[in-house]
Amino acid sequence: MDWTDQENEMVMEAGKAGGQYLDDIGITDLRALDRAQYLVFLRAVIGRMGELRVGFRANELDDEIPF
């Protein structure tokens, strides 16, 4: 899948949310997470990506109407 540079930046930013969760629980090895912890980690990353994507789409759609 070809992603734009801006989308790649959003993914990196979303990853920080997952990293913050791992820091909060004191585990940095994903293999050490149990199912519930892994689910929260994924929700942190995917949830943040969704937030960033909404902002990206809003900016993308903020063009002047041509008529």
C-alpha positions as CSV (number, residue, x, y, z in Angstrom):
1,M,0.0,0.0,0.0
2,D,1.4,3.4,-1.0
3,W,0.9,5.9,1.8
4,T,1.7,9.6,1.6
5,D,4.4,11.2,3.7
6,Q,1.6,12.9,5.7
7,E,-0.1,9.5,6.4
8,N,3.2,8.0,7.4
9,E,3.7,10.9,9.9
10,M,0.2,10.2,11.3
11,V,1.1,6.6,11.8
12,M,4.3,7.5,13.6
13,E,2.3,10.0,15.8
14,A,-0.3,7.3,16.5
15,G,2.5,4.9,17.5
16,K,3.4,7.3,20.3
17,A,0.0,6.7,21.9
18,G,0.8,3.0,22.0
19,G,4.2,3.7,23.4
20,Q,2.7,5.9,26.1
21,Y,0.5,3.1,27.1
22,L,3.4,0.7,27.3
23,D,5.4,3.2,29.4
24,D,2.3,3.6,31.7
25,I,2.2,-0.2,32.4
26,G,6.0,-0.6,32.5
27,I,6.2,-3.2,29.7
28,T,8.1,-2.5,26.5
29,D,8.2,-6.0,25.0
30,L,5.0,-6.6,23.1
31,R,5.5,-10.3,23.6
32,A,5.0,-9.9,27.3
33,L,1.5,-8.4,26.9
34,D,-1.5,-10.5,27.8
35,R,-4.5,-10.4,25.5
36,A,-6.2,-7.6,27.4
37,Q,-3.1,-5.4,27.5
38,Y,-2.5,-6.0,23.8
39,L,-6.1,-5.0,23.0
40,V,-5.6,-1.7,25.0
41,F,-2.3,-1.1,23.1
42,L,-4.0,-1.6,19.7
43,R,-6.9,0.6,20.8
44,A,-4.5,3.3,21.7
45,V,-2.7,3.2,18.4
46,I,-5.8,2.8,16.2
47,G,-7.9,5.2,18.2
48,R,-5.2,7.9,17.8
49,M,-4.9,7.2,14.1
50,G,-8.6,7.7,13.7
51,E,-8.4,11.0,15.5
52,L,-5.6,12.2,13.3
53,R,-7.2,10.9,10.2
54,V,-10.4,12.9,10.9
55,G,-8.3,16.1,11.2
56,F,-6.5,15.2,8.0
57,R,-9.7,14.7,6.1
58,A,-11.2,17.9,7.5
59,N,-8.2,19.9,6.2
60,E,-8.4,18.0,2.9
61,L,-12.0,19.0,2.4
62,D,-11.5,22.6,3.3
63,D,-11.0,23.7,-0.3
64,E,-12.9,26.5,-1.7
65,I,-16.0,25.4,-3.6
66,P,-15.4,26.1,-7.4
67,F,-18.9,27.4,-8.1
